[in-house]
Amino acid sequence: MGFPENVLAKGEKVERDLHPHWLTVVVPTIFGVLLAAACIAIAVVTPDDTAGNRIQWIAVIVLVLVAIPAVVVPYMRWRTTHYVITSHRVMVRRGILTKNGKDITLSKITDVSFQQTVLDRLIRSGSLHIESAGDSPDENLANIPRSNEVQQLINRLIDEDDLRRRRHGSGVVDDGYDDGSYEQDYGQGHGQGSGPDDTTVVRQGRRDPGDRPELAEERRRRPRDVEDGRDPS
């Protein structure tokens, strides 16, 4: 059950879509296997008659009633729990039938910490504690796979979001270069106008008409004019 990306804003990108660690459903899975084995054993040992069939049906019904809360519900809860980290916020979605969720924008996160027990370190899991500004309560994300890496990811995204907001507030267009940085860096090292995509306009002063170079046609006419005794001008 993937996370619906239609809830994302324009330009928002999902960096990580996580479920709780898969070991959280190991115990329900083992219990489900034992229930299935018990059901098969009852079907084998009971006689193939009316009384035996009645016992088999009763056993199946009981095992199904036990398996729903003990196996199916934990598995569905695991699959429908999403910890989504995007370029703008941290989203938490929980619930099988009744959904509940929380969004924490990166700009409001004041601190991100993780905690690992000895067992968590063995299975590369842990818990994240996200503190946010305002009246909203802090968020605890339990059983996060690679919690230390997720913490570093959130911190990096917070820095990138802060830089993007500063540039947007100052009117700087984020096109891969800082305004004027390419011209300054390239011009100082290679000379003005020597860059591969140089669009710098070099302003030139007015040239005195008397300083213009002599045209080739004028040079060809000069000897003839002198010989005829005419003024070249």
Secondary structure by P-SEA (a helix, b strand, c coil): ccccccccccccccccccccccccaaaaaaaaaaaaaaaaaaaaaccccaaaaaaaaaaaaaaaaaaacccaaaaaaaaaccccccccbbbbbbbcccccccccccccccbbbbbbcaaaaaaccbbbbbbbcccccbbbbccccaaaaaaaaaaaaaaaaaaaaaaaaacccccccccaaaaaaaaaaccccccccccbbbbbcccccccccccaaaaaaaaaaaaaccccc
